Amino acid sequence: MDHQLKRGVLDACVLAVLMRGDSYGYRLVGDVGELIEITESTLYPILKRLEAQGQVSVYSVEHNGRLRRYYQITPQGVERVRSFISEWRELVRALNRIETEVEIYDQK
């Protein structure tokens, strides 16, 4: 899969999981992993980028004597997911047209 396309899909998956509710890194790896394969080393740069873009906010909560960072989707993040879905639908329509053209070509 194209790197940029996969990056967009990963971002959308992380944001979509956060639409369920706030979460922390380790749990996000498992939850996002239900949608697409992801590792911690891939997740944390995504979270940092989404935070820098204002799509995710971060806060800390003490857990077992340590601070745990929680990630929360922002309104901009929700809008990004909705925009991604719209763009993806447009891409699927184009792919369907391409597939039809290939089928027509193959029938010649």
C-alpha atoms as an extended CHARMM CRD file, in Angstrom:
* protein
*
       108  EXT
         1         1  MET       CA              0.0000000000        0.0000000000        0.0000000000  PROA      1               0.0000000000
         2         2  ASP       CA              1.2200000000        3.5020000000       -0.8070000000  PROA      2               0.0000000000
         3         3  HSD       CA              2.9220000000        5.1160000000        2.2070000000  PROA      3               0.0000000000
         4         4  GLN       CA              0.7930000000        8.2840000000        2.1710000000  PROA      4               0.0000000000
         5         5  LEU       CA             -2.4150000000        6.3030000000        1.7540000000  PROA      5               0.0000000000
         6         6  LYS       CA             -1.5120000000        3.9890000000        4.6230000000  PROA      6               0.0000000000
         7         7  ARG       CA             -0.6110000000        6.9830000000        6.7900000000  PROA      7               0.0000000000
         8         8  GLY       CA             -4.0500000000        8.4720000000        6.1900000000  PROA      8               0.0000000000
         9         9  VAL       CA             -5.7440000000        5.1650000000        6.9830000000  PROA      9               0.0000000000
        10        10  LEU       CA             -3.7470000000        4.7630000000       10.2070000000  PROA      10              0.0000000000
        11        11  ASP       CA             -4.5680000000        8.3100000000       11.3040000000  PROA      11              0.0000000000
        12        12  ALA       CA             -8.2680000000        7.7270000000       10.6110000000  PROA      12              0.0000000000
        13        13  CYS       CA             -8.2210000000        4.4110000000       12.5120000000  PROA      13              0.0000000000
        14        14  VAL       CA             -6.6110000000        6.0160000000       15.5770000000  PROA      14              0.0000000000
        15        15  LEU       CA             -9.0720000000        8.8920000000       15.5110000000  PROA      15              0.0000000000
        16        16  ALA       CA            -12.0500000000        6.5730000000       14.9780000000  PROA      16              0.0000000000
        17        17  VAL       CA            -11.0480000000        4.4790000000       17.9970000000  PROA      17              0.0000000000
        18        18  LEU       CA            -10.7370000000        7.6580000000       20.0750000000  PROA      18              0.0000000000
        19        19  MET       CA            -14.2980000000        8.5520000000       19.0620000000  PROA      19              0.0000000000
        20        20  ARG       CA            -15.3230000000        5.6640000000       21.3740000000  PROA      20              0.0000000000
        21        21  GLY       CA            -13.6930000000        7.4910000000       24.2900000000  PROA      21              0.0000000000
        22        22  ASP       CA            -10.3850000000        8.6170000000       25.7490000000  PROA      22              0.0000000000
        23        23  SER       CA             -7.6210000000        6.0530000000       25.8080000000  PROA      23              0.0000000000
        24        24  TYR       CA             -3.9240000000        5.5300000000       26.5420000000  PROA      24              0.0000000000
        25        25  GLY       CA             -1.1710000000        4.2150000000       24.2930000000  PROA      25              0.0000000000
        26        26  TYR       CA             -1.0030000000        0.5430000000       25.2040000000  PROA      26              0.0000000000
        27        27  ARG       CA             -4.7680000000        0.1350000000       25.0190000000  PROA      27              0.0000000000
        28        28  LEU       CA             -4.8700000000        2.0270000000       21.7350000000  PROA      28              0.0000000000
        29        29  VAL       CA             -2.4230000000       -0.4240000000       20.1820000000  PROA      29              0.0000000000
        30        30  GLY       CA             -4.8770000000       -3.2390000000       20.9200000000  PROA      30              0.0000000000
        31        31  ASP       CA             -7.9910000000       -1.3390000000       19.9150000000  PROA      31              0.0000000000
        32        32  VAL       CA             -6.5360000000        0.0380000000       16.6750000000  PROA      32              0.0000000000
        33        33  GLY       CA             -5.0320000000       -3.4080000000       16.0590000000  PROA      33              0.0000000000
        34        34  GLU       CA             -8.5700000000       -4.7410000000       15.6900000000  PROA      34              0.0000000000
        35        35  LEU       CA             -8.9010000000       -2.4990000000       12.6100000000  PROA      35              0.0000000000
        36        36  ILE       CA             -5.3880000000       -2.5520000000       11.1350000000  PROA      36              0.0000000000
        37        37  GLU       CA             -2.0180000000       -3.8930000000       12.2100000000  PROA      37              0.0000000000
        38        38  ILE       CA             -0.0900000000       -1.3370000000       14.2650000000  PROA      38              0.0000000000
        39        39  THR       CA              2.8240000000       -1.3520000000       16.7040000000  PROA      39              0.0000000000
        40        40  GLU       CA              3.6780000000        0.9930000000       19.5640000000  PROA      40              0.0000000000
        41        41  SER       CA              6.5970000000        2.3500000000       17.5540000000  PROA      41              0.0000000000
        42        42  THR       CA              4.1390000000        3.3280000000       14.8100000000  PROA      42              0.0000000000
        43        43  LEU       CA              1.3690000000        4.5670000000       17.1200000000  PROA      43              0.0000000000
        44        44  TYR       CA              3.2770000000        7.1160000000       19.1960000000  PROA      44              0.0000000000
        45        45  PRO       CA              4.5400000000        9.2190000000       16.2590000000  PROA      45              0.0000000000
        46        46  ILE       CA              0.9590000000        9.2230000000       14.9120000000  PROA      46              0.0000000000
        47        47  LEU       CA             -0.3770000000       10.4430000000       18.2540000000  PROA      47              0.0000000000
        48        48  LYS       CA              2.3080000000       13.1370000000       18.4360000000  PROA      48              0.0000000000
        49        49  ARG       CA              1.4820000000       14.3080000000       14.8880000000  PROA      49              0.0000000000
        50        50  LEU       CA             -2.2840000000       14.3040000000       15.5770000000  PROA      50              0.0000000000
        51        51  GLU       CA             -1.6740000000       16.3140000000       18.7520000000  PROA      51              0.0000000000
        52        52  ALA       CA              0.4650000000       18.8530000000       16.8330000000  PROA      52              0.0000000000
        53        53  GLN       CA             -2.3480000000       19.1670000000       14.2720000000  PROA      53              0.0000000000
        54        54  GLY       CA             -4.9160000000       19.8280000000       17.0180000000  PROA      54              0.0000000000
        55        55  GLN       CA             -6.8520000000       16.6280000000       16.2810000000  PROA      55              0.0000000000
        56        56  VAL       CA             -5.9890000000       15.0130000000       19.6260000000  PROA      56              0.0000000000
        57        57  SER       CA             -5.4570000000       16.4860000000       23.0690000000  PROA      57              0.0000000000
        58        58  VAL       CA             -3.4570000000       14.8530000000       25.8550000000  PROA      58              0.0000000000
        59        59  TYR       CA             -3.8460000000       14.7840000000       29.6170000000  PROA      59              0.0000000000
        60        60  SER       CA             -2.2560000000       12.7150000000       32.3840000000  PROA      60              0.0000000000
        61        61  VAL       CA             -3.8460000000       10.6550000000       35.1380000000  PROA      61              0.0000000000
        62        62  GLU       CA             -2.0400000000        8.8950000000       37.9570000000  PROA      62              0.0000000000
        63        63  HSD       CA             -2.2960000000        5.0990000000       37.7070000000  PROA      63              0.0000000000
        64        64  ASN       CA             -0.4690000000        2.7740000000       40.1070000000  PROA      64              0.0000000000
        65        65  GLY       CA              1.8370000000        5.5650000000       41.2280000000  PROA      65              0.0000000000
        66        66  ARG       CA              2.7450000000        6.5930000000       37.6540000000  PROA      66              0.0000000000
        67        67  LEU       CA              1.3310000000        9.1440000000       35.2770000000  PROA      67              0.0000000000
        68        68  ARG       CA             -0.5140000000        7.6570000000       32.3200000000  PROA      68              0.0000000000
        69        69  ARG       CA             -1.0540000000        9.8250000000       29.2510000000  PROA      69              0.0000000000
        70        70  TYR       CA             -4.5850000000        9.7480000000       27.8900000000  PROA      70              0.0000000000
        71        71  TYR       CA             -5.5120000000       10.8460000000       24.4050000000  PROA      71              0.0000000000
        72        72  GLN       CA             -8.8060000000       12.5310000000       23.5770000000  PROA      72              0.0000000000
        73        73  ILE       CA            -10.1670000000       13.3580000000       20.1310000000  PROA      73              0.0000000000
        74        74  THR       CA            -10.9150000000       17.0360000000       19.4970000000  PROA      74              0.0000000000
        75        75  PRO       CA            -13.6410000000       18.4920000000       17.2840000000  PROA      75              0.0000000000
        76        76  GLN       CA            -10.9640000000       18.9320000000       14.5840000000  PROA      76              0.0000000000
        77        77  GLY       CA            -10.1740000000       15.2130000000       14.8890000000  PROA      77              0.0000000000
        78        78  VAL       CA            -13.8270000000       14.2820000000       14.4860000000  PROA      78              0.0000000000
        79        79  GLU       CA            -14.0210000000       16.4850000000       11.4010000000  PROA      79              0.0000000000
        80        80  ARG       CA            -10.8710000000       14.8170000000       10.0180000000  PROA      80              0.0000000000
        81        81  VAL       CA            -12.4910000000       11.3700000000       10.3460000000  PROA      81              0.0000000000
        82        82  ARG       CA            -15.6080000000       12.5920000000        8.5680000000  PROA      82              0.0000000000
        83        83  SER       CA            -13.5140000000       14.1800000000        5.8370000000  PROA      83              0.0000000000
        84        84  PHE       CA            -11.4750000000       10.9840000000        5.4520000000  PROA      84              0.0000000000
        85        85  ILE       CA            -14.6620000000        8.9350000000        5.0130000000  PROA      85              0.0000000000
        86        86  SER       CA            -15.8930000000       11.3360000000        2.3370000000  PROA      86              0.0000000000
        87        87  GLU       CA            -12.5450000000       11.2310000000        0.5230000000  PROA      87              0.0000000000
        88        88  TRP       CA            -12.4510000000        7.4430000000        0.7950000000  PROA      88              0.0000000000
        89        89  ARG       CA            -15.9210000000        7.1230000000       -0.7470000000  PROA      89              0.0000000000
        90        90  GLU       CA            -14.7700000000        9.2790000000       -3.6550000000  PROA      90              0.0000000000
        91        91  LEU       CA            -11.7190000000        7.0620000000       -4.0700000000  PROA      91              0.0000000000
        92        92  VAL       CA            -13.9140000000        3.9360000000       -4.0730000000  PROA      92              0.0000000000
        93        93  ARG       CA            -16.1350000000        5.4410000000       -6.7960000000  PROA      93              0.0000000000
        94        94  ALA       CA            -13.0520000000        6.1220000000       -8.9140000000  PROA      94              0.0000000000
        95        95  LEU       CA            -11.7440000000        2.6120000000       -8.2870000000  PROA      95              0.0000000000
        96        96  ASN       CA            -15.0880000000        1.1400000000       -9.3530000000  PROA      96              0.0000000000
        97        97  ARG       CA            -14.9160000000        3.1280000000      -12.6120000000  PROA      97              0.0000000000
        98        98  ILE       CA            -11.3740000000        1.9040000000      -13.2360000000  PROA      98              0.0000000000
        99        99  GLU       CA            -12.4610000000       -1.6710000000      -12.5630000000  PROA      99              0.0000000000
       100       100  THR       CA            -15.3050000000       -1.3090000000      -15.0770000000  PROA      100             0.0000000000
       101       101  GLU       CA            -12.9030000000        0.0010000000      -17.7210000000  PROA      101             0.0000000000
       102       102  VAL       CA            -10.5610000000       -2.9460000000      -17.1230000000  PROA      102             0.0000000000
       103       103  GLU       CA            -13.4720000000       -5.3980000000      -17.4700000000  PROA      103             0.0000000000
       104       104  ILE       CA            -14.5260000000       -3.7260000000      -20.7430000000  PROA      104             0.0000000000
       105       105  TYR       CA            -10.9470000000       -3.9170000000      -22.0070000000  PROA      105             0.0000000000
       106       106  ASP       CA            -10.6480000000       -7.5820000000      -21.0300000000  PROA      106             0.0000000000
       107       107  GLN       CA            -13.8320000000       -8.4160000000      -22.9620000000  PROA      107             0.0000000000
       108       108  LYS       CA            -12.3800000000       -7.0770000000      -26.2380000000  PROA      108             0.0000000000
